[in-house]
Amino acid sequence: MANWKKFANALRLRIALRITDREPELAKQTLAEINIEVGNYINSNAENAKLTYKATPNQNPVSNILV
């Protein structure tokens, strides 16, 4: 669960950085909510979010549903 929270905070951080020019107050508020400290967002490659497919066949499982 902690990694999901870090992932969500990393996305929120990215959004805040993108809206800084248009809505600086909202960006500041978002940054304050995230509480930018090491450990509140993804800060190493070991914590990267990834989707692991099945061993065989190595393809997106959703594609089988859509076919």
All heavy atoms as a GROMACS GRO file, in nm:
protein
  532
    1MET      N    1   0.082  -0.119   0.000
    1MET     CA    2   0.000   0.000   0.000
    1MET      C    3   0.087   0.126   0.000
    1MET      O    4   0.051   0.225  -0.064
    1MET     CB    5  -0.092  -0.005   0.122
    1MET     CG    6  -0.197   0.097   0.118
    1MET     SD    7  -0.300   0.073  -0.025
    1MET     CE    8  -0.452   0.125   0.034
    2ALA      N    9   0.198   0.119   0.068
    2ALA     CA   10   0.286   0.236   0.074
    2ALA      C   11   0.339   0.273  -0.064
    2ALA      O   12   0.350   0.391  -0.097
    2ALA     CB   13   0.402   0.209   0.170
    3ASN      N   14   0.370   0.172  -0.146
    3ASN     CA   15   0.420   0.200  -0.281
    3ASN      C   16   0.312   0.263  -0.368
    3ASN      O   17   0.342   0.346  -0.454
    3ASN     CB   18   0.474   0.074  -0.346
    3ASN     CG   19   0.610   0.036  -0.289
    3ASN    OD1   20   0.679   0.119  -0.232
    3ASN    ND2   21   0.648  -0.088  -0.304
    4TRP      N   22   0.186   0.223  -0.349
    4TRP     CA   23   0.076   0.285  -0.424
    4TRP      C   24   0.063   0.432  -0.387
    4TRP      O   25   0.037   0.518  -0.473
    4TRP     CB   26  -0.056   0.212  -0.400
    4TRP     CG   27  -0.068   0.086  -0.479
    4TRP    CD1   28  -0.062  -0.041  -0.430
    4TRP    CD2   29  -0.087   0.073  -0.620
    4TRP    NE1   30  -0.075  -0.131  -0.532
    4TRP    CE2   31  -0.092  -0.064  -0.650
    4TRP    CE3   32  -0.101   0.164  -0.724
    4TRP    CZ2   33  -0.109  -0.112  -0.779
    4TRP    CZ3   34  -0.118   0.117  -0.852
    4TRP    CH2   35  -0.123  -0.019  -0.879
    5LYS      N   36   0.079   0.463  -0.259
    5LYS     CA   37   0.073   0.603  -0.215
    5LYS      C   38   0.188   0.684  -0.274
    5LYS      O   39   0.170   0.799  -0.316
    5LYS     CB   40   0.074   0.610  -0.063
    5LYS     CG   41  -0.054   0.561  -0.001
    5LYS     CD   42  -0.050   0.570   0.150
    5LYS     CE   43  -0.179   0.517   0.210
    5LYS     NZ   44  -0.177   0.519   0.356
    6LYS      N   45   0.307   0.623  -0.278
    6LYS     CA   46   0.421   0.691  -0.338
    6LYS      C   47   0.396   0.717  -0.487
    6LYS      O   48   0.430   0.823  -0.539
    6LYS     CB   49   0.548   0.608  -0.321
    6LYS     CG   50   0.601   0.606  -0.180
    6LYS     CD   51   0.726   0.523  -0.173
    6LYS     CE   52   0.782   0.521  -0.033
    6LYS     NZ   53   0.912   0.450  -0.027
    7PHE      N   54   0.339   0.619  -0.554
    7PHE     CA   55   0.307   0.633  -0.696
    7PHE      C   56   0.207   0.747  -0.717
    7PHE      O   57   0.225   0.832  -0.805
    7PHE     CB   58   0.252   0.501  -0.750
    7PHE     CG   59   0.214   0.504  -0.894
    7PHE    CD1   60   0.308   0.531  -0.992
    7PHE    CD2   61   0.085   0.478  -0.933
    7PHE    CE1   62   0.273   0.533  -1.126
    7PHE    CE2   63   0.048   0.479  -1.067
    7PHE     CZ   64   0.143   0.507  -1.163
    8ALA      N   65   0.103   0.751  -0.636
    8ALA     CA   66   0.002   0.857  -0.647
    8ALA      C   67   0.064   0.993  -0.620
    8ALA      O   68   0.036   1.091  -0.692
    8ALA     CB   69  -0.113   0.830  -0.550
    9ASN      N   70   0.150   1.002  -0.520
    9ASN     CA   71   0.214   1.130  -0.489
    9ASN      C   72   0.310   1.172  -0.600
    9ASN      O   73   0.323   1.292  -0.629
    9ASN     CB   74   0.288   1.122  -0.356
    9ASN     CG   75   0.193   1.132  -0.239
    9ASN    OD1   76   0.084   1.185  -0.250
    9ASN    ND2   77   0.234   1.077  -0.126
   10ALA      N   78   0.376   1.076  -0.664
   10ALA     CA   79   0.464   1.109  -0.776
   10ALA      C   80   0.383   1.166  -0.892
   10ALA      O   81   0.426   1.262  -0.957
   10ALA     CB   82   0.543   0.986  -0.820
   11LEU      N   83   0.266   1.109  -0.917
   11LEU     CA   84   0.179   1.162  -1.023
   11LEU      C   85   0.129   1.302  -0.987
   11LEU      O   86   0.126   1.390  -1.073
   11LEU     CB   87   0.061   1.069  -1.046
   11LEU     CG   88   0.093   0.933  -1.109
   11LEU    CD1   89  -0.033   0.849  -1.119
   11LEU    CD2   90   0.158   0.950  -1.244
   12ARG      N   91   0.092   1.321  -0.862
   12ARG     CA   92   0.046   1.453  -0.818
   12ARG      C   93   0.159   1.555  -0.830
   12ARG      O   94   0.136   1.671  -0.867
   12ARG     CB   95  -0.004   1.446  -0.674
   12ARG     CG   96  -0.133   1.366  -0.662
   12ARG     CD   97  -0.175   1.349  -0.520
   12ARG     NE   98  -0.219   1.478  -0.468
   12ARG     CZ   99  -0.228   1.507  -0.339
   12ARG    NH1  100  -0.198   1.417  -0.248
   12ARG    NH2  101  -0.268   1.625  -0.300
   13LEU      N  102   0.281   1.515  -0.797
   13LEU     CA  103   0.396   1.604  -0.810
   13LEU      C  104   0.417   1.644  -0.956
   13LEU      O  105   0.439   1.761  -0.987
   13LEU     CB  106   0.521   1.535  -0.756
   13LEU     CG  107   0.653   1.609  -0.769
   13LEU    CD1  108   0.648   1.740  -0.692
   13LEU    CD2  109   0.767   1.523  -0.719
   14ARG      N  110   0.405   1.547  -1.044
   14ARG     CA  111   0.421   1.576  -1.187
   14ARG      C  112   0.314   1.674  -1.236
   14ARG      O  113   0.343   1.768  -1.310
   14ARG     CB  114   0.414   1.446  -1.266
   14ARG     CG  115   0.438   1.466  -1.411
   14ARG     CD  116   0.448   1.335  -1.483
   14ARG     NE  117   0.469   1.362  -1.624
   14ARG     CZ  118   0.492   1.273  -1.713
   14ARG    NH1  119   0.499   1.147  -1.679
   14ARG    NH2  120   0.509   1.305  -1.838
   15ILE      N  121   0.190   1.652  -1.193
   15ILE     CA  122   0.082   1.742  -1.233
   15ILE      C  123   0.107   1.883  -1.178
   15ILE      O  124   0.088   1.982  -1.248
   15ILE     CB  125  -0.054   1.687  -1.186
   15ILE    CG1  126  -0.089   1.561  -1.264
   15ILE    CG2  127  -0.163   1.791  -1.200
   15ILE    CD1  128  -0.205   1.483  -1.208
   16ALA      N  129   0.150   1.891  -1.053
   16ALA     CA  130   0.176   2.021  -0.992
   16ALA      C  131   0.284   2.096  -1.069
   16ALA      O  132   0.273   2.217  -1.090
   16ALA     CB  133   0.217   2.003  -0.846
   17LEU      N  134   0.387   2.026  -1.111
   17LEU     CA  135   0.493   2.091  -1.186
   17LEU      C  136   0.444   2.138  -1.323
   17LEU      O  137   0.489   2.241  -1.373
   17LEU     CB  138   0.611   1.995  -1.204
   17LEU     CG  139   0.688   1.964  -1.076
   17LEU    CD1  140   0.792   1.857  -1.100
   17LEU    CD2  141   0.752   2.089  -1.019
   18ARG      N  142   0.351   2.066  -1.382
   18ARG     CA  143   0.301   2.104  -1.514
   18ARG      C  144   0.205   2.223  -1.509
   18ARG      O  145   0.192   2.297  -1.605
   18ARG     CB  146   0.235   1.984  -1.580
   18ARG     CG  147   0.338   1.874  -1.610
   18ARG     CD  148   0.278   1.770  -1.693
   18ARG     NE  149   0.265   1.821  -1.828
   18ARG     CZ  150   0.309   1.759  -1.935
   18ARG    NH1  151   0.369   1.645  -1.923
   18ARG    NH2  152   0.291   1.810  -2.055
   19ILE      N  153   0.134   2.242  -1.397
   19ILE     CA  154   0.037   2.351  -1.390
   19ILE      C  155   0.092   2.475  -1.323
   19ILE      O  156   0.020   2.573  -1.305
   19ILE     CB  157  -0.093   2.307  -1.317
   19ILE    CG1  158  -0.065   2.275  -1.170
   19ILE    CG2  159  -0.158   2.192  -1.387
   19ILE    CD1  160  -0.190   2.254  -1.087
   20THR      N  161   0.220   2.473  -1.289
   20THR     CA  162   0.280   2.584  -1.215
   20THR      C  163   0.262   2.718  -1.285
   20THR      O  164   0.233   2.819  -1.221
   20THR     CB  165   0.430   2.556  -1.192
   20THR    OG1  166   0.443   2.436  -1.119
   20THR    CG2  167   0.495   2.668  -1.115
   21ASP      N  168   0.280   2.721  -1.416
   21ASP     CA  169   0.270   2.849  -1.489
   21ASP      C  170   0.128   2.902  -1.495
   21ASP      O  171   0.106   3.022  -1.493
   21ASP     CB  172   0.324   2.832  -1.631
   21ASP     CG  173   0.473   2.810  -1.633
   21ASP    OD1  174   0.540   2.850  -1.535
   21ASP    OD2  175   0.523   2.752  -1.730
   22ARG      N  176   0.030   2.813  -1.504
   22ARG     CA  177  -0.110   2.856  -1.520
   22ARG      C  178  -0.180   2.879  -1.387
   22ARG      O  179  -0.260   2.972  -1.373
   22ARG     CB  180  -0.188   2.753  -1.600
   22ARG     CG  181  -0.135   2.732  -1.738
   22ARG     CD  182  -0.224   2.800  -1.834
   22ARG     NE  183  -0.166   2.792  -1.968
   22ARG     CZ  184  -0.237   2.797  -2.074
   22ARG    NH1  185  -0.366   2.810  -2.067
   22ARG    NH2  186  -0.178   2.793  -2.191
   23GLU      N  187  -0.156   2.792  -1.291
   23GLU     CA  188  -0.223   2.802  -1.161
   23GLU      C  189  -0.122   2.781  -1.049
   23GLU      O  190  -0.117   2.675  -0.986
   23GLU     CB  191  -0.335   2.700  -1.151
   23GLU     CG  192  -0.445   2.722  -1.253
   23GLU     CD  193  -0.567   2.636  -1.226
   23GLU    OE1  194  -0.600   2.618  -1.108
   23GLU    OE2  195  -0.627   2.590  -1.322
   24PRO      N  196  -0.041   2.881  -1.021
   24PRO     CA  197   0.066   2.865  -0.921
   24PRO      C  198   0.015   2.836  -0.780
   24PRO      O  199   0.079   2.761  -0.707
   24PRO     CB  200   0.142   2.997  -0.928
   24PRO     CG  201   0.053   3.092  -0.998
   24PRO     CD  202  -0.039   3.013  -1.083
   25GLU      N  203  -0.098   2.892  -0.743
   25GLU     CA  204  -0.150   2.868  -0.608
   25GLU      C  205  -0.193   2.722  -0.590
   25GLU      O  206  -0.170   2.661  -0.486
   25GLU     CB  207  -0.266   2.963  -0.576
   25GLU     CG  208  -0.223   3.106  -0.561
   25GLU     CD  209  -0.114   3.124  -0.455
   25GLU    OE1  210  -0.125   3.064  -0.346
   25GLU    OE2  211  -0.018   3.196  -0.483
   26LEU      N  212  -0.258   2.667  -0.692
   26LEU     CA  213  -0.298   2.527  -0.686
   26LEU      C  214  -0.176   2.436  -0.683
   26LEU      O  215  -0.174   2.336  -0.610
   26LEU     CB  216  -0.388   2.492  -0.805
   26LEU     CG  217  -0.440   2.348  -0.811
   26LEU    CD1  218  -0.523   2.315  -0.686
   26LEU    CD2  219  -0.524   2.328  -0.936
   27ALA      N  220  -0.074   2.470  -0.758
   27ALA     CA  221   0.050   2.392  -0.757
   27ALA      C  222   0.115   2.396  -0.618
   27ALA      O  223   0.158   2.293  -0.567
   27ALA     CB  224   0.146   2.445  -0.862
   28LYS      N  225   0.120   2.514  -0.556
   28LYS     CA  226   0.177   2.526  -0.422
   28LYS      C  227   0.097   2.445  -0.321
   28LYS      O  228   0.153   2.380  -0.232
   28LYS     CB  229   0.181   2.672  -0.378
   28LYS     CG  230   0.286   2.753  -0.446
   28LYS     CD  231   0.283   2.896  -0.399
   28LYS     CE  232   0.378   2.983  -0.476
   28LYS     NZ  233   0.372   3.123  -0.434
   29GLN      N  234  -0.035   2.448  -0.333
   29GLN     CA  235  -0.121   2.373  -0.242
   29GLN      C  236  -0.096   2.223  -0.258
   29GLN      O  237  -0.087   2.151  -0.159
   29GLN     CB  238  -0.267   2.405  -0.272
   29GLN     CG  239  -0.365   2.328  -0.187
   29GLN     CD  240  -0.509   2.355  -0.228
   29GLN    OE1  241  -0.536   2.438  -0.315
   29GLN    NE2  242  -0.601   2.285  -0.167
   30THR      N  243  -0.084   2.178  -0.381
   30THR     CA  244  -0.060   2.036  -0.406
   30THR      C  245   0.075   1.994  -0.350
   30THR      O  246   0.087   1.888  -0.287
   30THR     CB  247  -0.065   2.006  -0.557
   30THR    OG1  248  -0.193   2.049  -0.607
   30THR    CG2  249  -0.046   1.859  -0.585
   31LEU      N  250   0.177   2.077  -0.369
   31LEU     CA  251   0.309   2.046  -0.315
   31LEU      C  252   0.306   2.040  -0.163
   31LEU      O  253   0.371   1.955  -0.101
   31LEU     CB  254   0.411   2.148  -0.362
   31LEU     CG  255   0.442   2.147  -0.512
   31LEU    CD1  256   0.536   2.261  -0.547
   31LEU    CD2  257   0.497   2.015  -0.555
   32ALA      N  258   0.230   2.128  -0.100
   32ALA     CA  259   0.219   2.126   0.045
   32ALA      C  260   0.148   2.000   0.093
   32ALA      O  261   0.185   1.943   0.196
   32ALA     CB  262   0.144   2.250   0.093
   33GLU      N  263   0.047   1.955   0.019
   33GLU     CA  264  -0.025   1.833   0.056
   33GLU      C  265   0.064   1.710   0.044
   33GLU      O  266   0.054   1.619   0.125
   33GLU     CB  267  -0.149   1.816  -0.032
   33GLU     CG  268  -0.258   1.915  -0.003
   33GLU     CD  269  -0.373   1.906  -0.103
   33GLU    OE1  270  -0.371   1.817  -0.191
   33GLU    OE2  271  -0.464   1.990  -0.093
   34ILE      N  272   0.148   1.709  -0.058
   34ILE     CA  273   0.238   1.595  -0.076
   34ILE      C  274   0.345   1.595   0.032
   34ILE      O  275   0.394   1.490   0.071
   34ILE     CB  276   0.304   1.599  -0.216
   34ILE    CG1  277   0.198   1.581  -0.324
   34ILE    CG2  278   0.409   1.491  -0.230
   34ILE    CD1  279   0.250   1.603  -0.464
   35ASN      N  280   0.377   1.712   0.083
   35ASN     CA  281   0.479   1.726   0.186
   35ASN      C  282   0.611   1.671   0.131
   35ASN      O  283   0.657   1.564   0.168
   35ASN     CB  284   0.440   1.654   0.315
   35ASN     CG  285   0.534   1.688   0.428
   35ASN    OD1  286   0.609   1.784   0.420
   35ASN    ND2  287   0.529   1.609   0.533
   36ILE      N  288   0.672   1.748   0.044
   36ILE     CA  289   0.788   1.702  -0.030
   36ILE      C  290   0.903   1.670   0.065
   36ILE      O  291   0.977   1.756   0.107
   36ILE     CB  292   0.833   1.806  -0.132
   36ILE    CG1  293   0.720   1.840  -0.221
   36ILE    CG2  294   0.955   1.759  -0.205
   36ILE    CD1  295   0.747   1.856  -0.363
   37GLU      N  296   0.913   1.546   0.098
   37GLU     CA  297   1.023   1.491   0.175
   37GLU      C  298   1.056   1.357   0.114
   37GLU      O  299   0.971   1.292   0.055
   37GLU     CB  300   0.984   1.472   0.321
   37GLU     CG  301   0.958   1.600   0.395
   37GLU     CD  302   0.915   1.574   0.538
   37GLU    OE1  303   0.921   1.460   0.584
   37GLU    OE2  304   0.875   1.670   0.604
   38VAL      N  305   1.178   1.314   0.128
   38VAL     CA  306   1.216   1.183   0.077
   38VAL      C  307   1.133   1.078   0.147
   38VAL      O  308   1.119   1.078   0.268
   38VAL     CB  309   1.366   1.158   0.100
   38VAL    CG1  310   1.404   1.016   0.060
   38VAL    CG2  311   1.449   1.259   0.024
   39GLY      N  312   1.072   0.992   0.068
   39GLY     CA  313   0.991   0.886   0.124
   39GLY      C  314   0.843   0.903   0.097
   39GLY      O  315   0.767   0.809   0.112
   40ASN      N  316   0.799   1.022   0.053
   40ASN     CA  317   0.658   1.044   0.024
   40ASN      C  318   0.625   1.025  -0.123
   40ASN      O  319   0.510   1.035  -0.161
   40ASN     CB  320   0.615   1.184   0.068
   40ASN     CG  321   0.603   1.194   0.218
   40ASN    OD1  322   0.596   1.094   0.287
   40ASN    ND2  323   0.601   1.316   0.268
   41TYR      N  324   0.724   1.003  -0.206
   41TYR     CA  325   0.702   0.979  -0.348
   41TYR      C  326   0.812   0.887  -0.397
   41TYR      O  327   0.910   0.861  -0.328
   41TYR     CB  328   0.699   1.110  -0.427
   41TYR     CG  329   0.823   1.194  -0.412
   41TYR    CD1  330   0.927   1.181  -0.502
   41TYR    CD2  331   0.838   1.283  -0.308
   41TYR    CE1  332   1.042   1.255  -0.488
   41TYR    CE2  333   0.952   1.358  -0.293
   41TYR     CZ  334   1.053   1.343  -0.383
   41TYR     OH  335   1.167   1.416  -0.369
   42ILE      N  336   0.798   0.835  -0.518
   42ILE     CA  337   0.897   0.744  -0.574
   42ILE      C  338   1.027   0.821  -0.593
   42ILE      O  339   1.030   0.923  -0.660
   42ILE     CB  340   0.848   0.687  -0.708
   42ILE    CG1  341   0.725   0.601  -0.686
   42ILE    CG2  342   0.959   0.606  -0.776
   42ILE    CD1  343   0.659   0.552  -0.813
   43ASN      N  344   1.133   0.771  -0.534
   43ASN     CA  345   1.260   0.841  -0.545
   43ASN      C  346   1.377   0.748  -0.581
   43ASN      O  347   1.492   0.786  -0.566
   43ASN     CB  348   1.291   0.920  -0.418
   43ASN     CG  349   1.288   0.834  -0.294
   43ASN    OD1  350   1.281   0.714  -0.304
   43ASN    ND2  351   1.295   0.896  -0.179
   44SER      N  352   1.346   0.626  -0.625
   44SER     CA  353   1.452   0.537  -0.674
   44SER      C  354   1.394   0.443  -0.779
   44SER      O  355   1.273   0.421  -0.784
   44SER     CB  356   1.513   0.456  -0.559
   44SER     OG  357   1.424   0.356  -0.516
   45ASN      N  358   1.479   0.389  -0.861
   45ASN     CA  359   1.433   0.298  -0.966
   45ASN      C  360   1.375   0.169  -0.909
   45ASN      O  361   1.295   0.104  -0.975
   45ASN     CB  362   1.547   0.265  -1.063
   45ASN     CG  363   1.578   0.381  -1.154
   45ASN    OD1  364   1.492   0.465  -1.180
   45ASN    ND2  365   1.702   0.388  -1.201
   46ALA      N  366   1.412   0.132  -0.790
   46ALA     CA  367   1.359   0.011  -0.728
   46ALA      C  368   1.210   0.023  -0.698
   46ALA      O  369   1.140  -0.077  -0.684
   46ALA     CB  370   1.436  -0.020  -0.600
   47GLU      N  371   1.159   0.146  -0.689
   47GLU     CA  372   1.018   0.169  -0.657
   47GLU      C  373   0.933   0.201  -0.780
   47GLU      O  374   0.815   0.234  -0.766
   47GLU     CB  375   1.007   0.286  -0.558
   47GLU     CG  376   1.076   0.259  -0.427
   47GLU     CD  377   1.077   0.381  -0.338
   47GLU    OE1  378   1.077   0.494  -0.388
   47GLU    OE2  379   1.080   0.361  -0.216
   48ASN      N  380   0.989   0.190  -0.899
   48ASN     CA  381   0.914   0.221  -1.020
   48ASN      C  382   0.791   0.132  -1.033
   48ASN      O  383   0.795   0.014  -1.000
   48ASN     CB  384   1.001   0.203  -1.144
   48ASN     CG  385   1.098   0.317  -1.163
   48ASN    OD1  386   1.086   0.420  -1.098
   48ASN    ND2  387   1.193   0.299  -1.252
   49ALA      N  388   0.684   0.189  -1.083
   49ALA     CA  389   0.563   0.113  -1.110
   49ALA      C  390   0.581   0.040  -1.242
   49ALA      O  391   0.632   0.097  -1.338
   49ALA     CB  392   0.443   0.206  -1.117
   50LYS      N  393   0.542  -0.086  -1.245
   50LYS     CA  394   0.554  -0.161  -1.369
   50LYS      C  395   0.446  -0.266  -1.376
   50LYS      O  396   0.394  -0.312  -1.273
   50LYS     CB  397   0.692  -0.225  -1.382
   50LYS     CG  398   0.722  -0.328  -1.275
   50LYS     CD  399   0.860  -0.385  -1.291
   50LYS     CE  400   0.891  -0.480  -1.177
   50LYS     NZ  401   1.022  -0.536  -1.186
   51LEU      N  402   0.411  -0.302  -1.497
   51LEU     CA  403   0.312  -0.405  -1.521
   51LEU      C  404   0.385  -0.529  -1.570
   51LEU      O  405   0.453  -0.525  -1.672
   51LEU     CB  406   0.210  -0.359  -1.626
   51LEU     CG  407   0.102  -0.458  -1.663
   51LEU    CD1  408   0.016  -0.492  -1.542
   51LEU    CD2  409   0.016  -0.402  -1.774
   52THR      N  410   0.374  -0.638  -1.496
   52THR     CA  411   0.442  -0.760  -1.533
   52THR      C  412   0.343  -0.854  -1.600
   52THR      O  413   0.239  -0.886  -1.543
   52THR     CB  414   0.501  -0.829  -1.407
   52THR    OG1  415   0.584  -0.735  -1.339
   52THR    CG2  416   0.582  -0.951  -1.444
   53TYR      N  417   0.378  -0.897  -1.720
   53TYR     CA  418   0.291  -0.988  -1.795
   53TYR      C  419   0.319  -1.132  -1.755
   53TYR      O  420   0.421  -1.163  -1.694
   53TYR     CB  421   0.313  -0.971  -1.945
   53TYR     CG  422   0.280  -0.834  -1.996
   53TYR    CD1  423   0.372  -0.760  -2.068
   53TYR    CD2  424   0.156  -0.777  -1.972
   53TYR    CE1  425   0.340  -0.633  -2.115
   53TYR    CE2  426   0.124  -0.651  -2.019
   53TYR     CZ  427   0.217  -0.581  -2.091
   53TYR     OH  428   0.184  -0.457  -2.137
   54LYS      N  429   0.230  -1.221  -1.794
   54LYS     CA  430   0.248  -1.362  -1.768
   54LYS      C  431   0.371  -1.413  -1.843
   54LYS      O  432   0.412  -1.357  -1.943
   54LYS     CB  433   0.125  -1.440  -1.814
   54LYS     CG  434  -0.001  -1.402  -1.742
   54LYS     CD  435  -0.118  -1.478  -1.799
   54LYS     CE  436  -0.248  -1.435  -1.734
   54LYS     NZ  437  -0.364  -1.501  -1.793
   55ALA      N  438   0.428  -1.523  -1.793
   55ALA     CA  439   0.548  -1.578  -1.855
   55ALA      C  440   0.520  -1.626  -1.997
   55ALA      O  441   0.597  -1.603  -2.088
   55ALA     CB  442   0.603  -1.692  -1.770
   56THR      N  443   0.407  -1.695  -2.016
   56THR     CA  444   0.372  -1.746  -2.148
   56THR      C  445   0.226  -1.724  -2.173
   56THR      O  446   0.146  -1.767  -2.091
   56THR     CB  447   0.403  -1.897  -2.158
   56THR    OG1  448   0.536  -1.919  -2.116
   56THR    CG2  449   0.386  -1.947  -2.297
   57PRO      N  450   0.178  -1.670  -2.275
   57PRO     CA  451   0.255  -1.589  -2.371
   57PRO      C  452   0.284  -1.453  -2.312
   57PRO      O  453   0.206  -1.400  -2.233
   57PRO     CB  454   0.160  -1.578  -2.489
   57PRO     CG  455   0.024  -1.585  -2.428
   57PRO     CD  456   0.038  -1.675  -2.310
   58ASN      N  457   0.394  -1.397  -2.349
   58ASN     CA  458   0.436  -1.268  -2.295
   58ASN      C  459   0.368  -1.155  -2.372
   58ASN      O  460   0.425  -1.092  -2.459
   58ASN     CB  461   0.588  -1.253  -2.304
   58ASN     CG  462   0.638  -1.134  -2.225
   58ASN    OD1  463   0.563  -1.074  -2.148
   58ASN    ND2  464   0.762  -1.099  -2.244
   59GLN      N  465   0.242  -1.132  -2.340
   59GLN     CA  466   0.166  -1.026  -2.405
   59GLN      C  467   0.069  -0.964  -2.306
   59GLN      O  468   0.046  -1.018  -2.199
   59GLN     CB  469   0.090  -1.080  -2.525
   59GLN     CG  470  -0.015  -1.183  -2.489
   59GLN     CD  471  -0.081  -1.240  -2.614
   59GLN    OE1  472  -0.036  -1.216  -2.723
   59GLN    NE2  473  -0.186  -1.315  -2.597
   60ASN      N  474   0.017  -0.852  -2.343
   60ASN     CA  475  -0.078  -0.781  -2.259
   60ASN      C  476  -0.204  -0.866  -2.240
   60ASN      O  477  -0.269  -0.902  -2.337
   60ASN     CB  478  -0.113  -0.648  -2.325
   60ASN     CG  479  -0.201  -0.561  -2.239
   60ASN    OD1  480  -0.266  -0.608  -2.147
   60ASN    ND2  481  -0.204  -0.434  -2.270
   61PRO      N  482  -0.241  -0.901  -2.115
   61PRO     CA  483  -0.357  -0.985  -2.093
   61PRO      C  484  -0.488  -0.919  -2.136
   61PRO      O  485  -0.584  -0.987  -2.169
   61PRO     CB  486  -0.356  -1.011  -1.942
   61PRO     CG  487  -0.259  -0.917  -1.884
   61PRO     CD  488  -0.170  -0.867  -1.993
   62VAL      N  489  -0.494  -0.787  -2.142
   62VAL     CA  490  -0.614  -0.717  -2.183
   62VAL      C  491  -0.639  -0.739  -2.333
   62VAL      O  492  -0.752  -0.742  -2.377
   62VAL     CB  493  -0.605  -0.568  -2.149
   62VAL    CG1  494  -0.726  -0.492  -2.200
   62VAL    CG2  495  -0.591  -0.549  -1.998
   63SER      N  496  -0.532  -0.755  -2.410
   63SER     CA  497  -0.548  -0.771  -2.554
   63SER      C  498  -0.625  -0.899  -2.587
   63SER      O  499  -0.694  -0.906  -2.689
   63SER     CB  500  -0.413  -0.773  -2.625
   63SER     OG  501  -0.340  -0.889  -2.590
   64ASN      N  502  -0.618  -1.001  -2.504
   64ASN     CA  503  -0.694  -1.124  -2.526
   64ASN      C  504  -0.843  -1.100  -2.513
   64ASN      O  505  -0.924  -1.163  -2.581
   64ASN     CB  506  -0.651  -1.234  -2.429
   64ASN     CG  507  -0.509  -1.281  -2.455
   64ASN    OD1  508  -0.460  -1.270  -2.567
   64ASN    ND2  509  -0.446  -1.331  -2.354
   65ILE      N  510  -0.882  -1.009  -2.426
   65ILE     CA  511  -1.022  -0.978  -2.404
   65ILE      C  512  -1.078  -0.900  -2.522
   65ILE      O  513  -1.193  -0.920  -2.564
   65ILE     CB  514  -1.040  -0.898  -2.274
   65ILE    CG1  515  -0.995  -0.983  -2.154
   65ILE    CG2  516  -1.183  -0.852  -2.257
   65ILE    CD1  517  -0.984  -0.904  -2.026
   66LEU      N  518  -0.997  -0.811  -2.579
   66LEU     CA  519  -1.043  -0.722  -2.685
   66LEU      C  520  -1.050  -0.789  -2.822
   66LEU      O  521  -1.110  -0.737  -2.913
   66LEU     CB  522  -0.953  -0.599  -2.692
   66LEU     CG  523  -0.952  -0.513  -2.567
   66LEU    CD1  524  -0.848  -0.400  -2.582
   66LEU    CD2  525  -1.087  -0.457  -2.535
   67VAL      N  526  -0.987  -0.904  -2.836
   67VAL     CA  527  -0.984  -0.971  -2.968
   67VAL      C  528  -1.112  -1.044  -2.994
   67VAL      O  529  -1.183  -1.092  -2.918
   67VAL     CB  530  -0.864  -1.068  -2.975
   67VAL    CG1  531  -0.869  -1.149  -3.104
   67VAL    CG2  532  -0.736  -0.990  -2.964
   0.00000   0.00000   0.00000
